[in-house]
Amino acid sequence: MGVRQTIFVSGVAIEPGEMRRIDVPVGRLVTHTPMTLPVVVKRGRTGGARLFLSACVHGDEIAGVEVIDRVLDHPALAELSGTLIAAPIVNVYGFVTNSRYLPDRRDLNRSFPGSVTGPLADQIAYTFLNEVVGHAHAGIDLHTGAVHRTNAPQIRADLDDPAARALGEAFGAPILMHAEVRDGSLRQAARERGAAVIVYEGGEALRFDEDAIAAGVDGCLRVMVHLGMLPPGSAPPPPETQFEARKSRWVRAPTAGVLRGAVPVGARVDKGSLLGMVSDPLGDARAPMLAPFEGMV
């Protein structure tokens, strides 16, 4: 796209070389309090790809807020080409209330493409899709594990989609997980708009996990280098190898009790490896938890 083309977000014009912070109206709470979506748009002086970064689609998955803040503050962005559009808190209500969901327990990531007049989840999805995603060629949606559950740093993408695979490989997370697109998801809606989107998962909800945050920042910068938005050398090199998985599966405890893990998150295990011991609180009865197949925790 031509560098001189003006980008409008919620009626605000952003010209080449400008950085603007915009509060995009998305609707009202039950108290009639207006709600806005904070967006930062940074344009380079030269043309190039347009990338969006989003976090807190699930409001309690807060680590992505810090990832975006560090990316926007990175000195490499002084040499930015193209446009970076950042939405660090998409589900504002969930972020404020420490909740994954919206007031009516709707999952925002199952509410796309949304609508102008539907419930709050639909209004947020519609606004985000049109005011942010609609301007982008590609996107990185930042997530974490759930409450009390830590995810190893990983990229989830449709690995059968060449554009999504290229972004996932460029990100350079230790794990590259194939994940088919789900109905109502941001990835599905973005793909229908012509934008390839990958999901980064790392850390735990309501926690700032430094390792997961650092991996997220490095990955976002690598994608920007891959897209030609930053010069080579602006990001650290990726891991020498990526573990690619076509599917994932829960391993359930064989009995009730307390789990004492034997291997850390991210460890490679063989079939039959000891994952941990489940015991009663006094330690009298113990049952081993074994890996049903070769893989990574």
C-alpha positions in Angstrom: 0.0 0.0 0.0 1.2 3.5 -0.7 2.9 5.3 2.2 0.9 8.5 1.6 -2.4 6.7 2.3 -4.1 8.1 5.4 -5.3 5.5 8.0 -8.4 6.4 9.9 -9.2 4.7 13.3 -12.5 5.8 14.8 -12.4 8.9 12.6 -8.9 9.9 13.7 -6.4 10.3 10.9 -2.9 8.9 11.3 -0.3 10.0 8.7 3.1 8.5 7.9 5.6 9.1 10.7 2.9 9.7 13.3 2.0 7.8 16.5 -1.5 8.3 17.9 -3.3 7.0 21.0 -7.0 6.6 20.3 -10.0 5.7 22.6 -12.4 3.9 20.4 -16.0 3.9 21.7 -17.5 0.3 21.9 -20.7 0.6 23.8 -22.1 1.1 27.3 -22.2 -1.0 30.5 -25.5 -1.7 32.3 -24.8 1.4 34.3 -24.9 3.4 31.1 -21.2 4.1 31.6 -19.4 4.5 28.2 -16.7 2.0 27.4 -13.8 2.6 25.1 -11.2 0.4 23.4 -7.6 1.8 23.8 -5.6 1.6 20.5 -2.1 2.8 19.6 -1.2 3.3 16.0 2.4 3.9 15.0 3.3 4.5 11.4 6.7 4.5 9.8 7.8 7.2 7.4 8.0 4.6 4.7 5.3 2.2 3.5 5.2 -1.5 4.3 3.1 -4.2 6.0 0.4 -3.5 8.5 0.5 -5.7 11.7 -1.9 -5.6 14.6 -1.0 -6.8 18.1 -3.9 -7.6 20.5 -4.0 -8.7 24.1 -6.7 -9.3 26.8 -9.3 -10.7 24.4 -9.7 -12.8 27.5 -9.7 -10.1 30.2 -7.6 -12.0 32.8 -4.8 -13.0 30.4 -2.8 -9.9 31.2 0.8 -10.7 30.2 0.1 -9.6 26.7 -0.4 -6.0 27.9 3.2 -6.0 29.1 4.4 -7.6 25.8 2.7 -4.8 23.8 4.0 -2.1 26.1 7.6 -3.3 25.7 7.3 -3.7 21.9 5.9 -0.1 21.6 8.8 1.1 23.7 11.5 -0.9 21.9 14.2 1.3 20.3 14.1 -0.7 17.0 10.7 0.9 16.3 12.6 4.2 15.4 13.3 2.4 12.1 9.7 1.2 11.6 8.4 0.7 8.1 4.7 0.2 7.5 2.2 0.4 10.4 1.9 -1.2 13.8 -1.6 -1.2 15.3 -1.8 -2.2 19.0 -4.8 -3.0 21.1 -3.4 -4.0 24.5 -6.8 -4.4 26.3 -9.5 -5.6 24.0 -11.8 -6.9 26.7 -11.7 -3.9 28.9 -14.5 -5.1 31.2 -12.8 -8.4 31.8 -9.5 -6.7 32.5 -11.0 -4.4 35.1 -12.8 -7.2 36.9 -10.0 -9.9 36.6 -12.4 -12.0 34.5 -11.9 -14.0 31.3 -15.4 -13.1 30.2 -17.8 -10.2 29.7 -20.6 -9.3 32.1 -23.0 -11.9 30.6 -20.3 -14.6 30.7 -19.8 -14.5 26.9 -16.4 -15.4 25.5 -15.3 -12.6 23.3 -13.2 -15.0 21.2 -16.3 -16.8 20.2 -18.3 -13.7 19.3 -16.7 -12.6 16.0 -17.5 -11.0 13.7 -20.0 -9.4 16.1 -22.6 -6.8 15.4 -23.5 -3.1 16.0 -26.6 -3.8 18.1 -26.0 -7.1 19.7 -24.8 -7.8 23.3 -21.6 -6.1 24.6 -19.4 -9.0 23.3 -20.8 -8.6 19.8 -20.3 -4.8 19.9 -16.7 -5.1 21.1 -15.9 -7.8 18.5 -17.5 -5.8 15.7 -15.6 -2.6 16.6 -12.3 -4.3 17.1 -12.7 -6.2 13.8 -13.5 -3.0 11.8 -11.3 -0.4 13.5 -8.2 -2.5 14.1 -8.1 -5.8 12.2 -9.6 -4.3 9.0 -6.5 -2.2 8.6 -4.0 -5.1 8.9 -2.4 -7.7 6.7 -1.4 -9.9 9.7 -1.9 -10.1 13.4 -0.6 -11.6 16.6 -3.2 -12.3 19.3 -1.5 -12.6 22.7 -2.9 -15.1 25.3 -1.9 -17.0 28.4 -3.0 -20.2 30.2 -6.0 -20.1 32.5 -6.1 -19.3 36.2 -3.7 -21.6 38.1 -2.5 -23.1 34.8 0.8 -22.1 33.1 1.3 -22.6 29.4 4.7 -23.1 27.9 5.5 -20.4 25.4 3.9 -21.6 22.1 2.4 -20.4 18.9 -1.0 -21.8 17.8 -1.9 -21.4 14.2 -3.4 -23.3 11.2 -0.2 -24.8 10.0 -1.9 -25.8 6.8 -2.3 -22.2 5.9 1.0 -21.1 4.3 0.7 -17.4 5.5 -0.1 -18.4 9.1 2.7 -21.0 9.1 5.2 -18.5 7.9 4.3 -16.1 10.7 4.4 -18.9 13.3 7.9 -20.0 12.2 9.1 -16.4 12.1 7.8 -15.8 15.7 10.2 -18.5 16.9 8.4 -19.8 20.0 9.8 -23.1 21.3 6.5 -24.8 20.4 4.6 -24.6 17.1 1.1 -26.1 17.6 -1.4 -26.8 14.8 -4.8 -25.4 15.8 -7.7 -25.4 13.4 -9.7 -22.2 13.1 -12.8 -22.2 15.4 -16.2 -20.7 14.6 -16.6 -17.2 16.1 -12.9 -16.7 16.8 -10.8 -13.7 16.0 -8.6 -15.9 13.7 -11.6 -17.0 11.6 -12.9 -13.4 11.3 -9.5 -12.0 10.4 -8.9 -14.7 7.8 -12.1 -13.8 6.1 -10.8 -10.2 6.0 -7.6 -11.4 4.3 -5.4 -11.2 7.4 -3.3 -14.1 8.7 -3.4 -14.3 12.5 -1.4 -16.4 14.9 -2.0 -16.9 18.6 0.8 -16.7 21.2 0.2 -18.5 24.5 2.6 -18.2 27.4 2.4 -18.0 31.2 -0.6 -17.9 33.5 -3.7 -15.8 33.8 -3.5 -12.8 36.2 0.3 -13.2 36.4 3.3 -11.5 34.7 5.6 -14.4 33.8 8.9 -12.8 32.8 10.0 -15.7 30.7 6.7 -15.8 28.7 6.7 -12.0 28.4 10.3 -11.9 27.1 9.5 -14.7 24.6 6.5 -12.8 23.4 8.4 -9.5 22.9 11.2 -11.3 21.0 8.6 -13.2 18.8 6.7 -10.0 17.9 9.9 -8.3 16.9 11.0 -11.3 14.8 7.6 -11.3 12.9 8.1 -7.6 12.2 11.6 -8.3 10.8 10.0 -11.1 8.7 7.4 -8.7 7.3 10.1 -6.1 6.5 8.8 -3.7 9.1 12.1 -3.7 11.0 15.6 -4.1 9.7 17.5 -7.4 10.1 19.1 -7.8 13.4 16.4 -5.9 15.3 15.4 -9.1 17.2 17.4 -11.9 18.8 17.7 -15.1 16.8 15.0 -17.8 17.4 15.7 -21.1 19.1 17.7 -23.5 17.0 14.8 -25.9 16.9 11.0 -25.6 17.2 8.9 -28.5 18.5 6.0 -28.9 16.1 2.8 -30.6 17.2 -0.2 -31.5 15.2 -2.4 -32.1 18.2 -2.5 -31.8 22.0 -4.2 -33.9 24.7 -4.9 -33.6 28.4 -3.4 -36.3 30.7 -5.9 -36.9 33.5 -5.0 -37.8 37.0 -5.5 -41.6 37.7 -7.1 -40.9 41.1 -8.1 -38.0 43.5 -5.3 -36.4 45.5 -2.4 -33.9 45.3 -0.2 -33.9 42.2 3.6 -33.6 42.8 5.0 -32.9 39.3 8.2 -34.7 38.2 8.9 -32.7 35.1 8.7 -29.0 34.3 6.5 -27.3 31.7 8.2 -27.5 28.4 10.0 -30.8 29.1 10.3 -33.5 26.4 9.1 -36.9 27.5 9.0 -40.4 26.1 6.0 -42.7 26.3 5.8 -44.1 29.8 7.9 -41.3 31.4 6.9 -40.3 34.9 5.0 -37.0 34.8 4.3 -36.9 38.5 2.8 -38.7 41.5 -0.7 -38.3 42.8 -1.1 -38.9 46.5 -3.5 -38.3 49.3 -2.6 -35.3 51.5 -0.9 -37.6 54.1 1.2 -39.4 51.4 -0.2 -42.8 52.3 -1.6 -43.7 48.8 0.4 -42.9 45.7 -0.4 -43.4 42.0 2.1 -42.6 39.2 1.0 -40.4 36.4 2.7 -41.6 33.2 3.0 -40.1 29.7 0.7 -42.0 27.3 2.8 -41.0 24.3 6.0 -39.2 23.4 5.7 -35.4 23.4 6.3 -32.2 25.2 4.6 -31.0 28.5 
